[in-house]
């Protein structure tokens, strides 16, 4: 699986570097609200976080995306447990008159922290694994972005899958100067 991801990453980067000067290059920042699904929803509440994304233009209607972020989830039932997820994703954004579709793949770091106070103590554990995501949304005035996304990834060797639907609100800064307008 790692060889496939490396091959896809190399191909996307080669494609982006050969056509990047023709497209719309941007840096995006924004906020995430993520609602866990399946077994993940049985143990954790809605998560909140943020993201940073680089968008490299490949022609007039496409962009290669490279993004990272961090989302924090609290356990249900008042347990003193927090889960943090930090993905690193590469993808391709196809733009259609303001609308976009964006599949992504990558790796996510997962960190769990338990703070049981003086009686139970403090514990922390981390892991990570493959993640995939698919999003769609709309960009207003070539700057303001609203989107939805579903992502699912591994939390480590135990085979635990963490899936969540997300709502994203963001702002994209143009790196093209007057050419990107």
Buried (B, 14 or more C-beta within 10 A) or exposed (E): EEEEBEEEBEEBBEBBEEBBEEBBBBEBBBBBBBBBBEEBBEBBEBBBBBBBBBBBBBEEBBBBBBBBBBBBBBBEEEEEBBBBBBBBBBBBBEBEEEEBBBBBBBBBBBBBBBEEEEEEEEEEEEBBBBBBBBBBBEBEEBEEBEBEBBBBBBBBEEEBBBBBBBBBEBEBEBBEEEEBE
